[in-house]
Amino acid sequence: MSTPRLHIDLDKIFHNASTLVARLKINGISITGVTKAFLGAPKIAQTLLRAGVTSLGDSRIENIELMRRSGIDAQMVLIRSPMLSQVDRVVVSADISLNTELDIVAALSVAAQTTRKTHGVLLMVESGDLREGIMPEDVESAVRIVRSLPNIKFMGLGTNLACRNGVSPDDRNMAELSALASRITPSDNAPPITVSGGNSSNLAWLFAGGEVGHINNLRIGEAILLGREALNREPIEGLFTDAISLTAEVIESKIKPSKPWGEIAQSAFSNHPTSKDLGNINQAIVAMGRQDTDTEGLQPTAEIQLLGASSDHLVLNTGVKKLAIGSNVSFQPNYSALLRAMTSPHITKSFAKRGVTPLAREELEILPNAA
């Protein structure tokens, strides 16, 4: 099989998703399965739906369009505020979008009228992480405006934490979101509004017995794919942390000094390298670099140490073992490394079931912005 390669175990992803669906259902919380980390790959999207997620969420309309073209029949949520230049595409392919700007919601209304569709809008509330969100004191007036717009359906409120500044979900900020939701008068004959409390970073709060209040939805991607919560990246009990691995091929393997020599300046990426003098080491280079993934987000096996990376090379200390040319080295990616690797056209994506058996000819490349 070609390398570099992401190996994606669909059975383990199904297990992680279905386990989280069952655990959150106890608290009355549904899951929007976030597809952005894998560019809306239809096989993973279908796996999430089989596991019981109630909708699919992505930050890029291109990924949602890909899933629609692939015949995915599910409620699609655009989880980043739409670009004004894309509102026509959004109302065609996404059922719901997360919004913070009333000018954009007004443009969605115009586009929805043109296409004779009704588009759902969930308003995002600022809860302290200072990424996107309407200030809490402005929420009730924003809801009134959204409800007045033709072909727009107000779906509820949401918030996002732990993405920009690492502000953690807790009883205080979740209670504030719940309190805002409780002040919104339900529409006639309408189901309860969605109150989307956040993402994988909410799981530590929830599993520790957090006060759920009106929270009835979470947008989950990282925990399903990598089996970890998103605050401290600790493993979640009962989930697989090895559903996805990244493999690269050895292109050089030599005994070399561990300390460089000569006058030291900046490296290709403007940092000042520091190397401990460990004497001569077994050094290997694999054919993968910063152009392909976030190399700092890769975890090798215990006997291998990651020494550094350039655009196209990953340099390793392989310990007591000298690796053979052409052999493979596998890594566990964190969320950042996974995002970058999925976007790289140079990394093959290989899907497997039953843990070890590759699906027939399911090795493929997923290109960014695939048409």
KEKE-3310 file (N, C-alpha, C; in steps of 0.2 Angstrom, whole numbers, plus 5000, padded with zeros to 4 digits):
npx = (5004:5002:5012:5015:5002:4986:4978:4962:4951:4936:4927:4931:4929:4915:4912:4917:4909:4895:4896:4897:4886:4876:4880:4878:4865:4858:4858:4850:4855:4859:4870:4879:4888:4904:4912:4922:4936:4939:4936:4923:4922:4913:4912:4916:4906:4894:4897:4896:4882:4876:4880:4872:4872:4863:4864:4875:4889:4899:4912:4915:4907:4910:4913:4901:4893:4900:4896:4883:4882:4887:4876:4873:4860:4855:4853:4861:4873:4880:4894:4902:4900:4892:4900:4897:4898:4894:4881:4871:4875:4875:4861:4856:4863:4865:4855:4854:4863:4876:4876:4881:4880:4868:4867:4871:4862:4851:4854:4855:4841:4836:4842:4836:4823:4824:4827:4816:4817:4817:4828:4837:4842:4854:4859:4874:4882:4892:4903:4915:4927:4930:4930:4919:4903:4887:4885:4879:4869:4863:4856:4842:4836:4842:4836:4823:4823:4828:4818:4809:4812:4809:4807:4817:4821:4821:4832:4838:4850:4868:4885:4903:4918:4935:4942:4949:4955:4956:4946:4937:4922:4910:4900:4895:4897:4889:4877:4873:4871:4860:4851:4849:4843:4831:4824:4818:4804:4794:4790:4774:4767:4780:4794:4805:4819:4835:4849:4865:4878:4892:4908:4919:4927:4918:4915:4922:4917:4904:4904:4909:4898:4892:4880:4867:4856:4847:4855:4855:4862:4878:4892:4902:4918:4932:4933:4926:4934:4947:4946:4948:4946:4945:4951:4962:4967:4965:4963:4946:4937:4933:4933:4942:4958:4966:4960:4964:4979:4995:5006:5022:5036:5052:5066:5080:5092:5104:5119:5122:5130:5122:5122:5123:5135:5145:5142:5128:5112:5096:5083:5075:5062:5062:5065:5076:5086:5089:5099:5102:5118:5120:5129:5133:5119:5106:5099:5084:5076:5059:5048:5039:5033:5032:5024:5014:5008:5004:5019:5022:5012:5012:5013:5026:5030:5035:5049:5055:5060:5055:5065:5065:5059:5057:5051:5048:5053:5055:5063:5070:5076:5079:5083:5089:5087:5091:5083:5076:5078:5064:5055:5041:5035:5024:5013:5003:4991:4988:4973:4976:4987:4980:4970:4978:4984:4973:4970:4981:4985:4995:4994:4988:4972:4966:4954:4947:4939:4933:4944:4957:4956:4957:4945:4938:4948:4948:4957:4961:4963:4959:4955:4958:4944:4937:4929)
npy = (4994:5011:5025:5041:5036:5037:5027:5021:5015:5009:5002:5004:5018:5018:5011:5020:5031:5026:5022:5035:5041:5033:5036:5049:5051:5047:5058:5066:5072:5075:5070:5080:5074:5079:5082:5088:5086:5075:5079:5077:5064:5052:5038:5038:5047:5040:5030:5037:5040:5028:5024:5032:5046:5062:5072:5079:5089:5102:5113:5118:5122:5115:5102:5098:5099:5089:5077:5077:5075:5062:5055:5055:5055:5065:5077:5091:5102:5118:5122:5133:5151:5156:5162:5178:5178:5165:5161:5157:5144:5138:5138:5129:5117:5115:5111:5118:5132:5139:5155:5172:5185:5196:5202:5193:5182:5189:5189:5175:5173:5180:5172:5160:5162:5164:5151:5144:5138:5133:5139:5133:5142:5143:5152:5158:5160:5171:5165:5167:5162:5170:5168:5165:5173:5180:5193:5190:5199:5203:5193:5190:5200:5198:5185:5189:5196:5187:5178:5185:5185:5180:5163:5159:5148:5149:5140:5138:5140:5141:5138:5140:5133:5132:5133:5144:5152:5142:5141:5133:5122:5123:5122:5135:5143:5134:5135:5148:5148:5140:5147:5158:5152:5147:5159:5162:5162:5149:5145:5143:5127:5122:5111:5109:5121:5119:5117:5119:5115:5114:5106:5092:5096:5098:5085:5081:5089:5085:5071:5071:5074:5086:5100:5098:5106:5115:5110:5101:5096:5092:5095:5084:5078:5076:5067:5056:5052:5051:5046:5054:5067:5084:5094:5091:5081:5068:5050:5043:5033:5017:5020:5018:5024:5022:5022:5029:5030:5036:5032:5031:5030:5024:5032:5035:5028:5028:5028:5042:5057:5065:5078:5093:5101:5116:5133:5139:5144:5151:5138:5131:5134:5145:5143:5140:5127:5115:5103:5089:5082:5066:5057:5045:5040:5029:5035:5039:5044:5048:5049:5061:5077:5094:5099:5090:5087:5091:5090:5091:5086:5072:5056:5044:5027:5020:5017:5025:5041:5058:5069:5080:5091:5095:5102:5091:5080:5069:5067:5055:5047:5031:5023:5008:5000:4999:5005:4997:5002:5007:5001:5004:5016:5020:5032:5040:5052:5068:5079:5091:5086:5076:5084:5091:5081:5075:5084:5085:5082:5072:5062:5046:5039:5026:5015:5003:4988:4977:4979:4974:4971:4977:4986:4982:4989:5001:5011:5028:5045:5060:5075:5092:5103:5096:5093)
npz = (5000:4997:5003:5011:5022:5029:5040:5042:5054:5052:5060:5073:5074:5072:5084:5094:5091:5093:5106:5112:5108:5115:5129:5130:5127:5138:5146:5139:5127:5111:5097:5085:5072:5069:5054:5048:5050:5042:5029:5025:5021:5013:5018:5031:5036:5034:5043:5055:5055:5055:5068:5075:5076:5076:5066:5054:5055:5047:5044:5032:5017:5005:5009:5014:5002:4995:5002:5000:4986:4986:4990:5004:5016:5027:5040:5038:5044:5044:5052:5054:5053:5039:5024:5016:5003:5000:5002:4994:4990:5003:5007:4998:5001:5014:5029:5041:5048:5058:5066:5068:5063:5059:5047:5038:5040:5035:5022:5019:5021:5009:4999:5002:4999:4986:4981:4986:4998:5015:5028:5042:5056:5069:5082:5088:5104:5113:5125:5132:5127:5117:5103:5090:5092:5098:5109:5126:5131:5119:5113:5114:5107:5094:5092:5090:5078:5069:5069:5062:5049:5032:5026:5035:5048:5065:5075:5087:5101:5102:5108:5109:5115:5122:5110:5105:5116:5126:5136:5147:5147:5159:5174:5176:5164:5156:5162:5160:5146:5146:5154:5145:5135:5141:5142:5130:5121:5116:5099:5092:5092:5090:5091:5106:5107:5100:5110:5109:5117:5114:5110:5108:5120:5130:5136:5147:5157:5157:5159:5172:5179:5177:5177:5167:5163:5151:5140:5125:5115:5107:5098:5090:5086:5087:5099:5094:5083:5088:5101:5113:5126:5123:5131:5139:5132:5137:5137:5134:5143:5138:5124:5108:5105:5095:5082:5071:5062:5056:5043:5037:5025:5027:5020:5022:5032:5044:5054:5064:5070:5084:5087:5078:5068:5064:5061:5068:5062:5059:5055:5041:5044:5052:5066:5080:5080:5093:5100:5109:5114:5111:5107:5094:5085:5079:5066:5057:5042:5037:5023:5024:5029:5035:5026:5024:5036:5053:5061:5074:5081:5081:5087:5090:5092:5108:5107:5098:5094:5090:5081:5073:5059:5042:5027:5019:5026:5039:5054:5064:5079:5081:5091:5098:5087:5070:5056:5042:5025:5016:5025:5036:5046:5060:5067:5080:5077:5083:5085:5077:5069:5062:5055:5046:5039:5032:5024:5015:4998:4996:5004:5006:5009:5018:5021:5032:5038:5051:5059:5053:5040:5024:5015:4999:4987:4993:4995:4993:4987:4995:4990:4994:4994:4984:4969)
capx = (5000:5006:5014:5012:4995:4981:4974:4956:4947:4929:4924:4933:4926:4908:4912:4917:4903:4889:4897:4896:4878:4872:4881:4875:4857:4856:4858:4845:4859:4860:4876:4880:4895:4908:4915:4928:4943:4940:4934:4917:4923:4907:4912:4916:4900:4890:4898:4893:4875:4874:4881:4866:4872:4857:4865:4882:4891:4905:4914:4916:4901:4912:4913:4894:4891:4903:4892:4876:4883:4888:4870:4872:4854:4855:4852:4868:4874:4886:4896:4905:4896:4892:4903:4892:4898:4892:4874:4867:4877:4873:4854:4855:4866:4865:4849:4855:4870:4877:4877:4882:4879:4862:4867:4872:4856:4846:4856:4852:4834:4835:4844:4831:4817:4825:4827:4810:4818:4817:4834:4837:4848:4856:4863:4880:4883:4899:4903:4921:4933:4932:4930:4913:4897:4884:4886:4873:4864:4860:4853:4835:4834:4844:4831:4817:4825:4829:4811:4805:4814:4805:4811:4822:4818:4826:4833:4841:4856:4874:4891:4909:4923:4941:4946:4954:4959:4956:4941:4934:4915:4909:4893:4894:4895:4883:4871:4872:4868:4853:4847:4847:4838:4824:4820:4816:4797:4794:4785:4768:4768:4787:4798:4810:4824:4841:4854:4871:4883:4899:4911:4922:4929:4912:4914:4925:4912:4898:4905:4910:4892:4890:4873:4866:4851:4844:4859:4853:4866:4885:4895:4908:4922:4939:4932:4924:4940:4953:4945:4950:4942:4948:4954:4969:4968:4965:4958:4940:4936:4929:4934:4948:4962:4970:4956:4967:4986:4998:5011:5027:5041:5059:5070:5087:5093:5111:5122:5125:5130:5116:5123:5125:5142:5146:5139:5120:5108:5089:5082:5070:5056:5064:5067:5083:5086:5093:5100:5107:5123:5119:5134:5131:5113:5102:5094:5080:5071:5054:5046:5033:5035:5027:5019:5009:5004:5007:5023:5023:5006:5013:5016:5028:5030:5040:5056:5057:5060:5055:5070:5064:5055:5057:5045:5047:5057:5054:5069:5069:5080:5076:5085:5094:5086:5092:5077:5077:5075:5058:5051:5036:5034:5017:5012:4996:4991:4983:4968:4979:4990:4974:4967:4983:4985:4968:4970:4986:4984:5000:4993:4983:4967:4965:4948:4947:4934:4935:4951:4963:4954:4955:4939:4941:4950:4945:4962:4959:4965:4954:4958:4954:4939:4935:4923)
capy = (5000:5017:5029:5041:5034:5037:5020:5023:5009:5011:4998:5007:5024:5016:5009:5026:5035:5023:5023:5041:5042:5030:5039:5056:5050:5046:5065:5069:5075:5072:5072:5082:5071:5084:5079:5093:5083:5070:5082:5075:5058:5048:5032:5040:5050:5035:5026:5040:5040:5021:5024:5035:5053:5064:5076:5079:5096:5103:5120:5120:5120:5111:5096:5096:5097:5082:5072:5077:5072:5055:5052:5055:5058:5067:5084:5094:5108:5121:5124:5140:5156:5156:5168:5181:5176:5158:5160:5153:5137:5136:5136:5123:5110:5114:5112:5123:5135:5143:5162:5177:5191:5197:5204:5186:5179:5192:5187:5168:5174:5181:5166:5154:5164:5163:5144:5142:5133:5136:5137:5134:5146:5142:5158:5156:5165:5172:5162:5169:5160:5175:5166:5168:5173:5186:5195:5187:5204:5205:5187:5190:5205:5194:5180:5192:5198:5181:5175:5189:5185:5175:5157:5157:5145:5149:5133:5138:5143:5137:5141:5136:5135:5129:5133:5150:5153:5136:5142:5126:5122:5121:5123:5142:5145:5130:5137:5155:5147:5137:5153:5162:5147:5147:5165:5162:5160:5144:5146:5139:5120:5120:5107:5113:5123:5116:5121:5116:5117:5115:5101:5087:5099:5097:5079:5080:5092:5081:5064:5073:5076:5093:5102:5099:5111:5114:5108:5095:5094:5093:5094:5080:5076:5073:5062:5050:5050:5049:5043:5058:5073:5090:5099:5089:5075:5062:5045:5043:5026:5013:5022:5017:5030:5021:5021:5032:5030:5039:5028:5034:5025:5026:5033:5035:5025:5029:5030:5049:5061:5068:5085:5096:5105:5122:5139:5138:5150:5149:5133:5132:5136:5151:5142:5139:5120:5113:5096:5086:5077:5059:5053:5043:5037:5027:5040:5037:5049:5045:5053:5065:5083:5099:5100:5085:5086:5095:5085:5091:5082:5065:5052:5038:5021:5021:5016:5030:5048:5062:5074:5087:5090:5100:5102:5084:5075:5068:5064:5050:5043:5025:5019:5002:4997:5002:5003:4995:5006:5004:4999:5008:5019:5022:5037:5042:5059:5072:5082:5095:5082:5073:5089:5093:5075:5073:5090:5084:5077:5068:5056:5041:5038:5019:5013:4996:4986:4971:4980:4972:4969:4983:4986:4981:4995:5007:5016:5033:5051:5065:5081:5098:5107:5091:5095)
capz = (5000:4996:5009:5017:5022:5035:5040:5046:5055:5052:5065:5079:5074:5074:5091:5098:5090:5096:5113:5115:5107:5121:5135:5130:5127:5145:5148:5134:5123:5104:5094:5078:5071:5065:5048:5045:5051:5037:5023:5023:5017:5014:5021:5038:5037:5034:5049:5060:5055:5057:5075:5079:5077:5073:5061:5052:5055:5044:5043:5024:5012:5000:5011:5014:4995:4993:5005:4996:4980:4987:4992:5011:5017:5034:5042:5037:5048:5043:5059:5054:5050:5032:5021:5013:4996:4998:5005:4989:4991:5009:5008:4994:5003:5022:5032:5046:5049:5064:5064:5073:5060:5056:5040:5034:5041:5031:5015:5019:5019:5002:4995:5003:4996:4979:4980:4989:5003:5022:5030:5049:5059:5076:5084:5093:5109:5116:5132:5135:5123:5112:5095:5087:5096:5099:5116:5129:5131:5113:5111:5114:5101:5088:5090:5087:5071:5065:5068:5058:5042:5028:5024:5040:5054:5071:5078:5094:5103:5103:5110:5107:5120:5122:5104:5104:5122:5130:5141:5148:5149:5166:5176:5176:5157:5153:5165:5157:5140:5148:5156:5139:5131:5145:5141:5123:5121:5110:5094:5092:5090:5088:5096:5110:5103:5101:5114:5107:5122:5113:5106:5112:5126:5135:5138:5153:5161:5157:5163:5179:5183:5176:5177:5160:5161:5144:5135:5122:5109:5107:5091:5092:5081:5090:5103:5090:5079:5092:5108:5118:5127:5120:5136:5141:5127:5140:5134:5136:5145:5134:5117:5105:5104:5089:5076:5065:5062:5050:5042:5032:5023:5028:5014:5024:5039:5045:5061:5063:5076:5087:5088:5072:5068:5060:5063:5068:5061:5058:5051:5036:5047:5056:5073:5081:5083:5099:5100:5114:5112:5113:5103:5088:5085:5073:5063:5051:5039:5033:5018:5026:5033:5037:5020:5024:5043:5059:5063:5081:5083:5079:5093:5088:5097:5113:5106:5093:5096:5084:5082:5069:5053:5037:5023:5016:5029:5047:5056:5070:5083:5081:5097:5097:5081:5064:5052:5035:5019:5013:5030:5038:5053:5061:5072:5082:5076:5087:5080:5072:5064:5058:5050:5041:5035:5028:5018:5010:4993:4995:5009:5004:5015:5018:5025:5034:5043:5055:5062:5049:5033:5020:5010:4992:4983:4997:4996:4989:4989:4996:4989:4997:4989:4979:4965)
cpx = (5004:5007:5016:5004:4992:4977:4968:4952:4940:4925:4925:4930:4918:4907:4912:4911:4897:4890:4895:4889:4874:4874:4878:4867:4854:4855:4853:4849:4861:4867:4876:4887:4898:4912:4921:4935:4944:4937:4927:4917:4917:4907:4912:4909:4894:4890:4895:4886:4873:4875:4876:4867:4866:4858:4873:4884:4898:4906:4915:4910:4904:4912:4905:4891:4894:4898:4885:4877:4884:4882:4869:4865:4854:4854:4860:4868:4880:4888:4900:4900:4897:4896:4897:4892:4896:4885:4870:4868:4874:4866:4852:4857:4865:4858:4849:4862:4870:4879:4878:4881:4873:4862:4868:4866:4851:4848:4854:4845:4832:4836:4839:4825:4818:4824:4821:4812:4817:4824:4834:4843:4848:4861:4868:4881:4890:4899:4910:4927:4935:4934:4924:4907:4894:4884:4879:4868:4860:4856:4846:4833:4836:4839:4825:4818:4825:4822:4807:4806:4811:4810:4817:4818:4823:4826:4835:4847:4862:4880:4897:4914:4929:4944:4951:4958:4959:4951:4937:4926:4915:4902:4891:4892:4889:4877:4868:4869:4861:4849:4844:4841:4831:4820:4817:4809:4797:4789:4779:4769:4775:4790:4803:4816:4830:4846:4860:4877:4890:4902:4914:4925:4924:4912:4917:4920:4906:4899:4907:4904:4890:4882:4871:4861:4847:4848:4856:4856:4873:4887:4902:4911:4928:4938:4930:4930:4946:4952:4947:4946:4947:4951:4961:4971:4969:4961:4952:4939:4931:4929:4941:4952:4967:4966:4959:4975:4989:5005:5016:5032:5048:5063:5078:5087:5101:5113:5125:5126:5124:5116:5126:5132:5141:5142:5131:5117:5100:5088:5077:5064:5057:5065:5074:5084:5091:5093:5105:5112:5122:5124:5131:5124:5111:5097:5091:5077:5066:5051:5039:5036:5030:5022:5013:5005:5007:5012:5024:5017:5006:5016:5019:5028:5035:5047:5059:5056:5060:5060:5068:5061:5057:5051:5043:5050:5055:5059:5068:5075:5077:5079:5090:5093:5087:5087:5079:5074:5069:5053:5046:5036:5028:5017:5004:4996:4986:4978:4971:4983:4985:4971:4971:4984:4980:4967:4975:4984:4989:5000:4987:4979:4965:4960:4948:4941:4937:4942:4957:4962:4953:4949:4942:4942:4948:4951:4961:4963:4959:4957:4954:4950:4938:4929:4919)
cpy = (5006:5021:5036:5039:5035:5031:5022:5017:5011:5008:5002:5014:5023:5015:5016:5031:5033:5023:5029:5043:5039:5034:5046:5056:5050:5053:5069:5074:5071:5074:5074:5079:5076:5080:5083:5090:5078:5073:5079:5068:5054:5042:5033:5043:5045:5031:5030:5040:5033:5020:5028:5043:5056:5069:5076:5087:5097:5111:5123:5118:5115:5104:5093:5095:5090:5076:5072:5074:5064:5052:5052:5059:5059:5074:5086:5101:5111:5125:5130:5145:5156:5163:5171:5179:5169:5156:5156:5146:5134:5134:5130:5117:5109:5115:5118:5126:5139:5150:5166:5184:5191:5199:5197:5182:5182:5190:5179:5168:5175:5175:5160:5156:5162:5155:5140:5136:5137:5134:5138:5138:5145:5148:5156:5162:5165:5170:5163:5167:5165:5173:5169:5168:5180:5187:5193:5192:5206:5199:5188:5195:5201:5189:5183:5194:5192:5178:5179:5188:5179:5169:5156:5154:5146:5142:5133:5142:5138:5141:5137:5138:5130:5128:5138:5151:5148:5137:5136:5127:5120:5123:5130:5144:5141:5133:5144:5153:5144:5142:5157:5158:5147:5154:5166:5159:5155:5146:5141:5132:5118:5116:5111:5115:5119:5120:5117:5118:5117:5108:5096:5089:5098:5091:5078:5083:5088:5075:5065:5074:5083:5094:5103:5104:5110:5112:5101:5093:5096:5091:5091:5077:5072:5067:5055:5047:5047:5047:5047:5064:5079:5095:5097:5083:5069:5057:5045:5035:5023:5015:5020:5024:5028:5019:5024:5032:5033:5035:5032:5029:5028:5026:5034:5032:5024:5030:5037:5052:5064:5075:5088:5100:5111:5127:5138:5144:5147:5143:5135:5135:5141:5149:5140:5132:5120:5106:5094:5081:5070:5054:5051:5039:5034:5032:5038:5043:5046:5051:5056:5071:5087:5101:5096:5085:5091:5090:5085:5088:5075:5061:5045:5033:5023:5021:5021:5037:5053:5068:5080:5085:5096:5099:5095:5078:5075:5064:5061:5048:5036:5020:5014:4999:5001:5000:5002:5000:5003:5002:5005:5010:5022:5027:5038:5049:5062:5075:5087:5092:5079:5078:5090:5087:5074:5078:5088:5079:5072:5062:5052:5040:5031:5017:5006:4995:4980:4972:4979:4972:4975:4981:4985:4988:5001:5012:5022:5040:5056:5072:5087:5101:5102:5093:5089)
cpz = (5000:5002:5006:5017:5029:5035:5045:5047:5057:5058:5072:5079:5075:5081:5096:5097:5093:5103:5116:5114:5113:5127:5135:5130:5134:5148:5144:5129:5116:5102:5087:5077:5066:5060:5045:5045:5045:5030:5021:5020:5018:5018:5029:5040:5038:5041:5055:5061:5057:5065:5079:5080:5073:5067:5059:5051:5052:5044:5036:5020:5007:5002:5012:5007:4993:4996:5002:4990:4980:4990:5000:5012:5025:5034:5042:5040:5046:5049:5060:5051:5043:5029:5017:5005:4994:5001:5000:4990:4997:5010:5003:4997:5010:5024:5037:5046:5055:5062:5069:5070:5057:5049:5035:5035:5036:5023:5014:5018:5012:4998:4996:5000:4988:4977:4983:4994:5010:5025:5038:5051:5067:5078:5089:5098:5112:5123:5135:5132:5118:5105:5093:5093:5097:5107:5119:5129:5125:5110:5109:5108:5095:5087:5087:5080:5067:5064:5063:5050:5038:5026:5029:5046:5060:5074:5085:5095:5103:5106:5108:5112:5119:5115:5103:5110:5127:5136:5142:5149:5156:5168:5175:5169:5154:5156:5162:5150:5141:5150:5150:5135:5134:5144:5134:5123:5115:5105:5094:5089:5087:5093:5100:5105:5104:5105:5113:5112:5120:5109:5111:5119:5131:5138:5145:5159:5162:5161:5170:5183:5182:5175:5170:5158:5155:5138:5132:5116:5110:5100:5092:5086:5084:5094:5100:5086:5083:5099:5114:5119:5124:5124:5137:5137:5131:5137:5137:5137:5140:5126:5115:5104:5098:5083:5070:5066:5055:5049:5036:5031:5024:5021:5016:5031:5040:5052:5060:5070:5078:5087:5081:5073:5063:5064:5063:5067:5061:5054:5045:5038:5053:5064:5074:5084:5089:5099:5105:5111:5115:5110:5097:5089:5079:5071:5057:5048:5035:5028:5019:5030:5034:5032:5021:5031:5048:5063:5071:5085:5082:5085:5090:5093:5102:5112:5101:5095:5090:5085:5078:5062:5048:5032:5021:5020:5037:5049:5063:5072:5084:5087:5095:5090:5075:5059:5045:5030:5017:5018:5032:5045:5054:5067:5074:5081:5081:5082:5075:5067:5059:5053:5044:5036:5030:5022:5013:5005:4992:5000:5007:5010:5014:5023:5026:5039:5046:5058:5057:5042:5029:5016:5003:4989:4987:4998:4991:4991:4990:4995:4992:4991:4983:4975:4963)
residu = (MET:SER:THR:PRO:ARG:LEU:HIS:ILE:ASP:LEU:ASP:LYS:ILE:PHE:HIS:ASN:ALA:SER:THR:LEU:VAL:ALA:ARG:LEU:LYS:ILE:ASN:GLY:ILE:SER:ILE:THR:GLY:VAL:THR:LYS:ALA:PHE:LEU:GLY:ALA:PRO:LYS:ILE:ALA:GLN:THR:LEU:LEU:ARG:ALA:GLY:VAL:THR:SER:LEU:GLY:ASP:SER:ARG:ILE:GLU:ASN:ILE:GLU:LEU:MET:ARG:ARG:SER:GLY:ILE:ASP:ALA:GLN:MET:VAL:LEU:ILE:ARG:SER:PRO:MET:LEU:SER:GLN:VAL:ASP:ARG:VAL:VAL:VAL:SER:ALA:ASP:ILE:SER:LEU:ASN:THR:GLU:LEU:ASP:ILE:VAL:ALA:ALA:LEU:SER:VAL:ALA:ALA:GLN:THR:THR:ARG:LYS:THR:HIS:GLY:VAL:LEU:LEU:MET:VAL:GLU:SER:GLY:ASP:LEU:ARG:GLU:GLY:ILE:MET:PRO:GLU:ASP:VAL:GLU:SER:ALA:VAL:ARG:ILE:VAL:ARG:SER:LEU:PRO:ASN:ILE:LYS:PHE:MET:GLY:LEU:GLY:THR:ASN:LEU:ALA:CYS:ARG:ASN:GLY:VAL:SER:PRO:ASP:ASP:ARG:ASN:MET:ALA:GLU:LEU:SER:ALA:LEU:ALA:SER:ARG:ILE:THR:PRO:SER:ASP:ASN:ALA:PRO:PRO:ILE:THR:VAL:SER:GLY:GLY:ASN:SER:SER:ASN:LEU:ALA:TRP:LEU:PHE:ALA:GLY:GLY:GLU:VAL:GLY:HIS:ILE:ASN:ASN:LEU:ARG:ILE:GLY:GLU:ALA:ILE:LEU:LEU:GLY:ARG:GLU:ALA:LEU:ASN:ARG:GLU:PRO:ILE:GLU:GLY:LEU:PHE:THR:ASP:ALA:ILE:SER:LEU:THR:ALA:GLU:VAL:ILE:GLU:SER:LYS:ILE:LYS:PRO:SER:LYS:PRO:TRP:GLY:GLU:ILE:ALA:GLN:SER:ALA:PHE:SER:ASN:HIS:PRO:THR:SER:LYS:ASP:LEU:GLY:ASN:ILE:ASN:GLN:ALA:ILE:VAL:ALA:MET:GLY:ARG:GLN:ASP:THR:ASP:THR:GLU:GLY:LEU:GLN:PRO:THR:ALA:GLU:ILE:GLN:LEU:LEU:GLY:ALA:SER:SER:ASP:HIS:LEU:VAL:LEU:ASN:THR:GLY:VAL:LYS:LYS:LEU:ALA:ILE:GLY:SER:ASN:VAL:SER:PHE:GLN:PRO:ASN:TYR:SER:ALA:LEU:LEU:ARG:ALA:MET:THR:SER:PRO:HIS:ILE:THR:LYS:SER:PHE:ALA:LYS:ARG:GLY:VAL:THR:PRO:LEU:ALA:ARG:GLU:GLU:LEU:GLU:ILE:LEU:PRO:ASN:ALA:ALA)
# end
